[in-house]
Structures are given as structure tokens and as C-alpha cells.
Amino acid sequence: MIPYPASAWQKVGFDAVRRAVRDEIRSEAGEGVFDAWSAFRSVDAVRAEMRRVAELQAVLESDERIPFESTPDVTDALRRAAPRDAMLAVEDLLDVARLIQVAAQVRAWFAGAPNRCPNVREDLLELDVPAALVGTIGQAIGDDGSVLDTASPELGRIRRALLNTRNQVRESALRALRAAIAAGWATEEQPTLRAGRMVIPVRAEARRKVQGFVHDVSATGQTVYVEPAASLDLNNDVRALELEEVREVERIRRHLTDAVRTHRHALAAAVQIMARLDLWLAKARVAHRMDASMPDVGTDGRVDVKGGRSASLVLHFETEGKGRPVVPFNLRMGPDCAMIVISGPNAGGKSVAMKAVGLMAAMVAHGLLLPVHPGSRFDLFDALMVDIGDEQSLEDDLSTFSSHLTNLTHILAESTPSTLVLIDEAGTGTDPEAGGAIAQAVLEALVDRGARTVVTTHFGPLKVFAHDREGVENASMMFDQARLAPTYRLEVGLPGSSFAAEIADRVGLPASIIHRARELMGDGRLRADALIAELVSKVAAAERHERETARAYREVEEQRRKLEERLSSVREEAEVMRTQALAEAEGIVKGANRLVERTIREIRESQAAREQTEAARSRLVEARENVQSRIKGQAGKQKKQTSGRRVADVGRPGTGTLSIGDQVRIDGGEAVGEVLSMSGKEVVVALGSMHVRAKPDRLTKVGGKKKQEVRVRQVGTTAGGASIQDVSTRLDIRGFRVDEAAAAVVPFLDRALAAGLDRVDILHGKGTGALRLAVAELLDATPHVADHHEAPLDEGGAGVTVVRLA
């Protein structure tokens, strides 16, 4: 992206974003890459860069940590290591080892998980550093920069010999010093070093009394430092060993430098890869601070900002520690809308909104994520051209208006559909009527060229132009008329009023002046401002109504969801009851079959006539088929009723009075029972082998009293019957998910209700409280729950909910 003028980046606030990224750089090489950082020209390069930054931002938001640390820039050291027999300083060798160590750690981290940051991983796997060289350098050079005795066997030998010889020199000097002290020629008790040789302090007047060489004289001239003759040869040996040590250290450094030279190309590549990673991480940290996301990026000149915020303002408020939120805005430009004309009061945020769009264009071009909601789009533009601020120049004899015209001339000559244009306060700097006309002509030409343009203005004719011209949209910065203060909220589709008189009144301008100003503006201008103010007020009211409607809709949807869940649970329970009933009927049929066979056997044993036996068998077979047919018909009828029942039928009480013998359903369930007795507020209903007590308003009448029929019943108890003795009064759902808990609680309550229980306990534990709240919401939505509350401390406290059934 090409900026115009050269200060365009600064004018839209990109310098603040660059500073934020610069502050996050951790390495010397990263600083070099940052200094060379420029805008991308390819949309593919922008997308690739954004994907890398987004992946690293996700890592920052997780519990994982990339083992990246500050690394030195060894580029110059690698250059100095290139010639044969070159010898790097120990500091350079330590820097190389540090680079290799961090690079190896980073590569291992990315290689450890194939799905981790795939786009960054692709670049980081190119790291090919000689990991063994770290150990070689570490064995030879200590952390303090000293060459270790373990660097080579020869160095160890030399240093041991040097230590031994120095000790001999010291003993020899001590003997000479003690003799001088005994003779009164010296007073100090310790020898010292001069020019690297061991000497003893002797009084100046006695210097000829001690055999040796004078190496130095004290500042007062009263003491001379003499190397005793007995120490001469030993001092020479020390000096020779020190020279051997220097030569061996240099040989070791050359050897290590040779190893570095062998891998210098791989190390140079590692420097660049680690520097790029440093920049990507810096971008990711800034994105994390702004809560930014990756927009879609294309080349069609489309802008669809959702929940956008000015990046420079976000960073400014964060740096200042004000904690002030930035008001988001929505804005769209594309084939159907090439220009947005923003109007509104002074200090209302027009220029901030316009610059925020330009800043986003600059950030996209530099591969930065934007402070927008996910799902936004911001295409890559070829150029960003701005006419913002006062560019007057005494040297060039340019007035404010002339500088605007100079900028507009260049913009008109270079603008294309791939150009983003920002014009602040269009038409200012000269006579309002002439300035407005020129501004409108410029805007018309920009629309014809298809350039994406954002304009701020106070001129009424430009608002009319935006309303009338196809491809141009009005937008306004909203103003709170009650508080006479801007809201900094952008509203696309409406022109804005300057609210000049209202703001003047707020700051204390005399009322007479304001009244006279209104007279001078004329009725037409006043009516226009009043109309705009009324539109703004109505839009605000409509938005409040929309928010309230949306909230009500969400509440209704939540209730509908709960009802559907309840209906599903009731249907499942009914299906269980139907299956149990069919199983009971099947048991009856099997019992009848056994009875038939036993009857036939008895007939045979009594030697009855063949014709009578066959007739009896025929009648029994017919009876069996009749029973099975009725069972199948009842099952089909129940299935059809289950699939065809509507949500509204659940729990609907029947109309009319109930009588003993009537067929009823409880709470809209599938099972049909018979009223056995009634006692005012309570009705006893027979459901199969169970007797259930229920209030009349829970019953739905589905038929009258059945005709009396004589049936053969199998003697014995029926499996599947429920009574208060065999129904549990406590349900343990600890460790369940919310959906699992709901699936367990509903049938548990239904069984307790069918057994006539008036209290049950649900054990959910304390934990985070999420399961307890979910159970409470489910109980609130269950019609036959009269009350529920936390159990007493001796019964479980907050970990148990006591349920009272109606």
C-alpha cells in the first residue's frame, strides 16, 4: 500500500500502533526486522501473515507457552568468522551458543504437535541448527566468559603447572622478604606483583642490601620493589607458562570458530527465522491487548466492519490506564456503496471514525489483526490517500485552502477502485458556498472513479448530495440531546446535525447571542436541523424498542425450549409406561396359553371325545388371537397418539366435571387411568396396578365410564407396578452434565409423583454451583413441584435440594 502524503500513516494513527509493536520486540535481530517492516503488496502475503499472527494470539490466550526468549544478533560475528583462521571472541561464541539453544527449543516445541500453529510451524521447521555445538562451546567456555580448564587436556596441564610454579615463586619471595624484615630492610609482610612478576617491598636506603632487580618505586620514593635473585628463574617460568596458556586459549577459540564457520549459513538463516518469529509474536501480543481478530481480506475494495474500534484509541486508553472503553462502530463499503459522508457535532467523533477506517487499512497492509468482531471484512487497498489537517507552508506559499486543493488534485489524478480516500472537513478553508461546491464536485468525481471514500463535513449540501447520489451513504455521529453531549456512536443512513446552538448554550454563550444566531440561520435551516434532531431521536427510540423486543424474543425462545424439553421427557416416560403395559399384556397372553394347554391336557386325560376336544381347542385359539389383536391395536393407537400430540396439549386440564369411572390422563401423560374415588381436593386414579392421588386440575378427561366386562385375569403380582415402598426418595446426580441431570431428574419426579410421595431429595453436590442452578431452573418449570429449597446442614446443606411435590 502506498501512502499519500508521506505523513498519511501518522495522520491516521498508525505510528501509535508501530510503537506498540516495537515495544513488544524482544531481540536485537527482531529490532532489525522491525526497522525493515513495510506494507505488503500481495493479498496472499497479507493473509499468510495474519494467519500466523492469529495462531500465535491463540497460543497467548491459552495455557501454553512458546519457549521463545531474547536471542542475540550474531550476524556480525558470523561475518567475522568467515575467513580461514579467524578467531571469535568468547562473547561471540557464547552468543552463538545462546542462539542455537533457543532456536532448538522453539523448533522442538512446534515440531511436538502437528496441529499446533500450522502456518507458523511451517516456517519454524526450517530451523536447522547444530545443537551439538552448544555442548562443545559450553564445555570450553564458562557463563562468565572464561575459557575453562576442560577446554583441552593441554590447557589443563598448562594451568596446573602454572599454579604450581606461582606457588613456588610466592614461597621464594616470602623467604626473601622474611630475611629482609629480620635485617631491618623491609617492614611489610606480604610480597606483591609488579609487571606480572613477584617482588618484595624494601626500604629505599637498603635497596642495595637485597640481591635482585628493582621493578618499581613507591609514589613517596621511600619504598622500592625488588625481585629477589632467588625468584628470578621461577618468575621466568611463570611468564613462559602464561604465554603457553594464551596460545592454547587462542587455539581453542580458533577451533570453535572453525565449527561456527562450518554452520554459518544455517546459523544466519536461524537468525532471520527467529527475528521473524519475534515480530510475529510482537504483533500477536498487540492483537491480544486490543482483543483483535482476523478479518476476511480480498481485493474487491470491500469494507464490512462489525464492532470496529480505533486501534490507536484502544492502545492509548490502555497505556494511560484509564480503562475507558472505545465505542464500536459498524460500516460497510463496496460495489453498492463507494462513499460514506459523516456529519455531526464538533468533538463528536467524526474524524476519529474516519481515521479508524484509514488505520485499519494500514494495519491490514502490514499484516496486523484488527480490533473488530469476527466475521468482518477489510480488503487490501493499493493506496491510502488522505486530506487531513492543515498543510499550509510559508516556504511554498501555500494557504490552508491551497494545500487542500493540492492534495485533492493528486488524489483525483491517482485514485482508482483500489484506492481508499479520507477527506476531513470537506469544503473548509474558503468561502463556504464556493468551498462546498468544489467539495461536491470532487466527491462526484471520486464516486465516478469508484474510489472508496470516507468524508467528514458540516456542509448541508453535501448531506443532500449523499442522500440523492446513488452509491453514497450518509452517516452521523449520534448526539444525546438530553445531556447535550456526544455519544461517539456512528449511525449509517442518517445525516447528522452540528447542534451548534445546543453546544453553545451548554458552554455558557449568552442566550441573546444564541437567539440572534437562530434568527440569522433562517427558518429553513432551523427546520432542517429540527428534522435531523427528530430523526435521531426516533432512531434512538427504535433501537431501544428493538433491544427490548430482542430481549423478549430470547425469553420466549428460552421458555419454548424448556417446554419442548419437558414434552420430550413426558413422551419418553409415556413410552416406557406403554412398553411396560405391553409386556404385562404379553405375560397375560402367555398365561392364557398355558391355561389352554393345561385344559386340553386335562380333557385328554379324562378321555373326552375327539370332536369335543377339537371344538374346545378351536374356541381357545380364537380367544387367543382376539387377545393378541386387541394388544396390537392398543399399541398402534398409543403410538399414533404419541406422535400426533402437540406441545400445547401437555398438561391441559379437561373441561367438565369428573365422575367415578371416568377415563383420565395425569399432567397430559400417555397413560389413561380410571377415576376410583373423589374427596374434594383429591382424586384417586387407577393406572394399571398403581393407585395415584392427584388434584383435579392435573387431570384431563378423555372418556366416560367403561362398560362392565368380564375378563379372565392371571393371578399374581404384575411386574412394573410402583408403590411408595419401592420408589427411591433420593436421586444422586453428582458428576452429571446438565443435560444428563435433566434426563435423570424428570423421570425421577414422575415416579415419585406416581407413588404418591410428597418429598424427595436431589443430591447434586456443591462444586461450582452450576448443577444446582440447572436443577433449580428445571424444578421451577415443573408444574407438580410445589416448592424446592436447600437442605438443612445436617442433611447435606447446599449439596442437596429438597423437593416438595404438589
N, C-alpha and C positions, 0 to 999 in steps of 0.2 A: 504493500500500500504506500502510495506517495502522498506526503502531506503538503498542503499549501495553505498559508505560507509556511516557512520553515518552523515557525513557532506554533504550528497547529497542535502538535502533541501537548505542548504546555497549556495552550488555551482551553483544551477540553479536560485537563487534569491528569493526563497520562504520566506526567513527571512524578506525581504522588504515588502512583502505582509502581513505577520503576523504582522509586526509593524503597518502597515496602519490599519488593523482590530483592533489591540489593542488600537490605539489612538481614535477609534470611540466608545469604550465601555463606558457606562455612569454610571454603578452601581457597588457597591462592589461585589455583588453576580455574576454579569456578568463577573467581573475580575476573579472570581474563576472558572467559567465555561470555560473562555478563557484559563486559565492555564492548564485545563484538556483537552483542544481541541486536538483531534488526528484524523488521517485519518480513513475514513470509509472503511470497507471491503466488504460491500454489495452494489451492483449496485442499488437495490431498495432504500436503505438508502440514497445514493447519489442523486438519482432522487427526492426523497421526500424533501431533504434539499434544492436542487436547486429550486424546485417549490416554497418553502416558501420564499426563498431569492428573487426570481423573482417577486413574488406577492408584497412583501414589496418595491422592487425597483420601481415597477409601481406606488405605492402609493406616493413615494418620488417625482416622476416625475409629479404627478397630483397636484391639488389644495387642496387635502385632507390632514389632519394631524392626525397622531395617537397620542392620549393623553398619550404617554409614557414619564415618567420623571424618573430621577435618584431615585432609591429606596435603602434604607439601607439594609445591610445583617443582618437579625435578627436571624440567625441560632444559634449563641451562646446564645442569650437571651432566645430563646425557650428551649435550653438545660437547662439553669439555672432555668427556670420556671417550669420544670417538677416535682421536689419534692413538696410534700404537705407542705403548709405554707411558700413556697418560696415567696420572695418579690423582684420584679424587681425595678430597679432604674427608676426615672421618664423619663430619657433619653431613656431607653429601651422601655418604654411604648409609648412614642412619636414616636419612630421608627416603632413600630408595627402598630400604627395608620396610619402612613405615607404609609407603605406597603399596608395596606388594602385599603386605599383611592385610590392610583394609580392603584392597581390591579382591583378594582371595575370599575374605569373609563375605563380602557383598555378593560375589558370584555364587558361592555356595548357598546363600540364602535364597537367591532367585532360582537356582537350579533345584532346590529342595522340593518345590511344589510346581508341577507343570501348569496348573491353572492359576498360579499366583502372578498377577500383573503381566499378562501375556505379551503386551506391547513393549513394556519396559524390559521384560525378561529377554526378549529377542535381541536387544542391544547389549544387555549386560552379559549374556552368554558368550559374547565375542571377546571378553576379557581372557587373556592367555598370559598369565604372569608366572615367572619361575619361582614357585613357592619355596623350593629348597634353598634358594639364595637367602631367604630370611634367616634360616638357621645358620648358614655359613657366615653371614655378616654378624649375627648375634653371638656366635662363638668367638669371633675375633675382636669385636668392639663392644664395650660396655655402654649402658644407657647414659653414662656421664661423658661419653665421647673418648674414653681412654682405650688404647689397644691392650687387650687382655693378655696375660701370660700364656693362655691356652691358644692364642692365635697360631702359634707354630712351636714345635719342640725346640728349635734353635733359639727362639726368643725366650722361652722359659729357661734354657740353660744360661743364656747371657745374663738374664736378670738375677738368677741365683748367684752367679759368680760376682756380679756387680754388688749385690747385697753383702756378700761375704767380704769382698775387698774393702768396701766402705767401712765395714765394722773394724777391719784391721787398721785402716787409716785412722779411725777415731781413737782406737786404743793406743796407737803410736803417738798421736797428738796429745792424748791425755797424759801419757808418761812424760813427755817433754814439758808439758805445762806444769805438772806437779813438781818437776825438778826446778823449773824457773821460779815457781812460787816459793819453794824451800830456800832458794838462793836470794830471794827478795827482789827478783827481776820482774815478777808479774803478780797481779792481785786477783784477777777474775778466775773463776773456777771451771769454765767451760770453753772448749775450742769453738771456732766459728768458721764459716765458709767465706772465701773471697775469690771471685772469678772461677768458681767451681772447684776450688782446692781447699783442703782442710788446713787452717792456720791457728796460731795461738797469739793472744794479746800480750805484748811485752812493753815495759816502760821504755820510753824513747831513749833515756840515757843509758839503758842496758841492752840496746839492740845488738851491739857487737859481742855481747857476752853469750848470746844464743846462736848456735850454728844453724844456718838456714838462709832462706830467701825472703826479703821483705816484699809483701804484695800490696800493702795499703797502709795509710796513716790516718788516725782519727782526725775529726774536724778541729780539735783543740791542739793537735800536734803532740800530745803527751803520751799517746799510745801508738805503737806500730804493730802490724800484724805480720808475723813471721811464719813461713812454712818450715818446720823443723827438717833438718837434713835427713833424719831417720824416716820421715814420712814421704820423702821425695819420690822414691820408686813406686811406693804404693799409690800415691796420687796420680802418677803417670799411668799405672794400671787401671785406675778408676776411669781416667779420661779415655783410655783406649776402649774399655768396655762400653762406655756411654756412646762412643762413635759406632761401635758394632750394633748397639741397640737401635740407634737411629736408622742405620742401613737396613736392619731387619724389619723395622716398622714400615719403612718405605717399600720394601719388597712385598710385604703383606698387603699394603694399600694398593700397589700395582696389580697384585694377583686378584684382589677383589674388584678392582676397576676393570680388569680383563673380563671377569664374569659379567659385570654390568654391561660392558660393550657388546658382548655376545647377544644380550637380550634387549638392546637399547630400542629396537623398533617396536617390540611388544610392549616395553615399558612406556614408550612415547604414546602408543595407542591407548594404553591404560590411563595415562594422564588425561587424555581428551575424553574418554568414556566416563571417567569419574567426575570430570568437570561438568559434563552434560548432565549427569545424574544429580550433581549438586544444584544446577539450575532448575531441573525438573522438580526437585524436592522443594526448592525455594518457591516456585510457582504454586506447588501443591499446598504449602503452608499458608501462603497468602489467600488461596482459594478457600482453605479451611477457615481462616479468620473471617472471611466475608460470607461464609455459608453459600458458596458459589456452586454452580452446576454447569454441565457441558451442554451447550445448545446445539441444535442441528445447524450445519453450515453448508451453504450451497453457493451458487454463482449467479442466481437469478435476480439479485437485488431485493430479496425479500427480507423483511424485518417483522418478527412477531414476538414482541417482548411480553412476557407474562410475569407479573410481580417483580419487575425490574427495579433496581436501586442504583443510585450513583455510587460507584466503587470508591471514588475519592472521598465522598462524604462518609461512607461506612468506615473507611480507614482513619479518617480524621476524628470521628467521634470515638473510635476505639482507642486511638493514641492519646486523645485528651482525657480519656477515662470518664466521659460524660454519660455513657450508657444510653444516649438518646437514639431512638430508632429512626431509621430513614424511611419516609413514606414511599411505598412502592407505587409503580405505575404500569399500565398496560398500553401498548402502542403497536400498531400494525401498519406496514407499508409494503407495497408490492405492485403487481401489474395493474390492480384496480385503484390503487391509491399511491401516487408518487410523491405527494407533498402533504405535510401537516403544518397548519398555521396556528400557533399557540398564542392566545391572548389572555389577559387577566391583569390583576392589580400589580403594582410595583412591589418588589420584595415578596412576590407570591410564589416564586419558584420556576418561572418560565425559562430563564436562562439555565437553571440547574437541570431541568428536564431535558432541554435541548443538548446541553453539554454531555449529559449522561449517555445520550444516544451516540454522540461522537466518540466518547470514551470507550463505549462497548465496541465500536468499530475498530478502534486502535487495539483494544485488548484481544479481539478475535484475530487480527492480523499478526499479533505477537504470540499466539498460541496460549492465551490465558483463558481460564474459565470465567464465566460471567455471574454476577450476583442476580440471577433470575431464577424463576421457578422451572423445574423440569418440564420439558415439552416446548420450550421456547425455541425460536429460530433467529439466527442473525447471520446473514450471508457475508462472504468476503468481498469487499469493495476494492477496486483498483486504486482509488484515490479518495482522500478526505480533504475537502476544500472548505475553509471557514472564513467568514467575515464577522469577526467578533472583536469588540473593543475599539479603542481609539488608537489608530495607527498614524496620527499626524506626525510630520517630520519637518523641523525648521530647516535642516540641511537640504532636503529635497523640495522644499517649498510646497508641502502637502498639507492642506487643511483636513479636518476630520471627514468632511463630505468627500473631498478628493481621494482620500485614502480608501473610503468605502467604494467609490467608483472604480478605483484601480483594482481592488480585489474582485469586484463583480465582473469587470471586463475580462480578467483572467479566468474566472470561474465559467463565464459564458463560453469562452473560447475552448476550454478543455473538458467541459462536463459531458458525460455520457451516461447511459443507463447503469453503468458500473461505478458511478461516482456518488458519494454521499456529500451533500452540501448542507452547511449550517450557516444561517444568516440571523444575526442577533439585532433586534430593534430595526427592522427593515424600514427604510424611508426617513430615518432621522438624519440630522446634520445640516438640513437646509430648510427652505420654506415647506411647511407640512403638506400643502396641496401638491407642489411640484415633486417633493420627495416621495410622497405616497404614489403618485402616478408613475414615476421612474421605477419604484419598487415593484409595482404591479406588473409593469412591462417586463421587468427582469424575471419575475416569478412565472409569468406566462411562457417566456422563452425556455425556462428550465423545465416546465411541465412538458412542453413540446419535445424537448430533448430526452425526456424520460428519466432525468436525474432524480435520485431520491433526495428529498429536501425537507429540512425542518426549519421553520421560520418563527421568530417571536416578533410581536408587533403590538402597538396600541392603536393603529390606524383603523378606523371603521371601514373604509372602502376595501381594505384587504380582507376583512372578515366577510364582507359581502362577496368578494371575489372567491373566497374559499367555499362559500355556500353555493354559488352559482356554477363554478367551473367543475366539470367532470374530472375525477382523478385527484381532487384536492379536498382535504377534510379540515374542518375547524376543530380546535381543541382549546380548552380553557383550564386555567388553574382555579380551583374552587375557592370560594371566599365565604367565611362564616359571618353572615350579616348580623347575627345576634351579638357576637363578640367583636365584630368589626376587625377580624383577624384572618389571615390566610390559613388554609388547611394544608397547603402544599400537595394537594391531590389533583392529578391530571384527569380530566374528563374529555374523552374524544367524542366529537359530534356536536358540541355546542361552542359558540363563541363566548368569550369572557368579557366582562366589564372591568374597566380600570378602577371603579369605585373610588375615584379621586376625591369627590366631595365627602364621602363617608370617612375616608382615611384622614382627610384634612380636619374633619370635625374631631376625630379621635385624638389627633396630636395637639388639639387646642387652638386651631386657627379661629379667629373671631367669627361668630355666626353671621354677622353682617357681610363679611367678605365671602363666606360660603354662599349666602343667599344671592349676592350680586353675581357670583360666578355661575350659579344656576340660571339666572336671567340671561346672561351673555351666551350660554350654551344653546339656548333656544329650546322650544317645545319638542322639536323633532329628535334632538339628541337626548333630551331627558326621557322621552318616551322609549327610545331605543335602549337606553341604559336600564330603564324600569322593566322593559320586556325581558332583557337578558337576566336581570336580577330575579324576576318571577320564574323564568325558565330554570335558573339554577336552583331556586327554592323547590320547584316542583320535582326536579330531578333528584334532589336530596330526599324529598318525601317518598318518591317512588322507590328509591334504593332502600330506604328504611322498610317500606312495605314489602319489598322483595326479600329482604333478610328475614323479616318476621314470617313471611309465607314459607320460605325455605326451612326455617326452624320448625314451623308447624308440620310441614310435609315430612321432615325427618322423624318427628314424634309419631305421626300417623304410621309411617313405614315401620317404626320400631314396634308399635302395637300390633300391626298386621303380622310382622314376623313372629311375635310371641304367640299370637293366636294360631298361626299356621303350625308352629312347633307343638302347641297344645293339641291341635287337631290330629297331627301325626301321631302323637303319643296315645291319644284316645283310640285311634284306629288300630294301632299296634296292640293295645290292650284288648280291644274287641276281637281282633284276630286270634289272640291267644285263647280267649274265652270260647270262641267258636270252635277252635281246634279241640279244646277240652270237651266241649259238648259232643262233637262228632266222635271223639274217642269213646265217650261214655255210651253213645248210641251204638257204636260198633261192638262194645262189650255186651250190650243188651242183645244184639243180634246173635253174637256167638253163644250167649247163654241160652237163647231160644233154640239155636241149632242143637246144642247139647240136649236140651229138653226133648226136642223132636226125636233125636236118635234114641234117647232112652225110652221114649214112649213106644217107638217101633220095636225096640228090643223086647220090651215087656209084652207087646202084643204077640210077637213071635213065640216068646217063651210060654204064653198062655194058649198057644196053638189056635190062634184065631184064623178065620177063613182068609184065603189069599185075596179075594175080592175086597173084603173089608180092610185088609191091611193096605192094599194099593190105594184105596179111596182115602184112607186116613193120611197116607204119605202125600197124596196129591193135594189135599187140603193144607197140609203143613207147608209144602213147597210154595203154594200160592200165598200163604200168610207171610212166609219169609221174604219173598220177592216184593210184597206190598210194603213191608217194613223198610227194606233197603231202598226202594223207590222213594219213599217219603223222606228218608235221611238225605238222599242226594238232592232232592228238590229243596229241602230246607237249607242245605249248604249253598246251593246256587242262588237262592233268594237272598241269603245273608251277604254273599259276595257282591251281588248286584247292588244291594243297599249300601254296602261299604264304599263301592266305587262311585256311586251317584250322589252321595250326601254332600251338601255344600257346607262351607265354613259357617255360614250364618245359622245352620241348624243345630250346631253344637250348643248344648246347654239351654236350648229354648224351652221354657216351661209350657206344658199343654194347656189348652183352654177348656173351660167347663169344669164341673165338679167330678171328683173321683168317687168310685164306689168299690166295695169289696168285690173282687173278682176281675176288675179291670186290668187290661194288659198295659204295662208302662215301661219306659226306659228311664234310667237314672243318669242325670247330667249329660244327656244326649249320647249315651253309650250305645254299643251294638246290641248287647244282651237285652231280651224282653223278659220282664218278670210279671208276677201276678200279685195284686194287692190282697193281702191276707187279713189285715185289720187296720183300723184307723182310730187314733186317740187324740184328736185336736191338732196339736202341733207336730205329730209324728205319725208316720205311716210305715207299716211292716210289709216288705215286699219279698216274695219268694223268687230267688234267682237260682234255678236248678236245685241243688241241695242246700243252698245258703239262704239264710234269712237276713235281710238288710233293713236297718232302720234309717229313715231319711225324712227330711222336711218336705212338705207337699210342693214347695216351689222348685224343688230339684227334679220333679217327676214330669215326664212327658207322656201323656195318654196316647196310645197307639191302637187301642181296640177295646171292645167291651168284654163282658164276661163270656168265657168259652162255654160251649155246650158240654154237658157231662158225658164222658166216655168211659167205658170200662176197658182197662188195659191190664195186660199181664206184666207185672214188674218183677225184675230179678231181685231176689232177696240179697241183702248185703250192703255194705257202705260203698259209696262212689268215690273213686279217686278224683282228685281235683276239687273236692269240697273245701271250703275255707271257714274257719271259725276263729274266735278270739284267742283260742288256746294255741293254734298252730300258725298264727301270723306274727312275725317279729315286730317288736315295738321300737327297734333301733336299727338305723342304716349307717354303715361305715363307708364313707366315700373319700377318705384320706388318700392323697396321691392321684386322684382322678383329675383329668382335664375337665374344663367347664362343660363341654358337650357330652362327655361321658357321665358326668354327675347328673345333668338334666335327664339323660336317658335312664338313669337308675332311680332318681327321686320320684318321677311321675308315676310309674307303676307301683312303687312302694306306697305312695299315698293312696292310690286307688285300692290296693289290697287292704290297707288299714281301714279305709272307709267302708269297704265291703264287709269287713269283720266287725264293724261297729265300734272301733276304737275311738276314743276321744282325745288321746295324746300319743304322739310318737316323738322320737329324738333322732336328729340327724347329726352324726359325728363327722365333722369336716376338718378339724384341726385349726390351729391358729395361722401359722405360716405368714404369708404376705397379706392375707385377708381377702384375696381375690375370689377364692372358692366360697367363702362365707357370703360375700356380696352377691355372687351369682345365685346362690341358694335363696337368699332373701328376695331377690328380684323374681325368681321363679315362684316362690310362695305367695308374693304379692299378686301375681297374675293367676293364681289357682283359686277358683270360686269356692270350693268347700273347705278352705283354710280359714278358720275364724281368727286366729292370732298366732304369731310366732315371735319368740324373743330368745335372748341369750340365757343359757342355763346358769343356775347358781354355781358358785365356785366349787362347792363340794360335789357337783355333778358334771364338772368339765369346763365351766366358765365360758370364755369366748370361743372355745373349740367345739362347742355343742350348741345347736339351735333346737329349742323346744317348740313343737308344732301342736297347736290346738285345732282339732277338726270340728267342723260345724255339725 
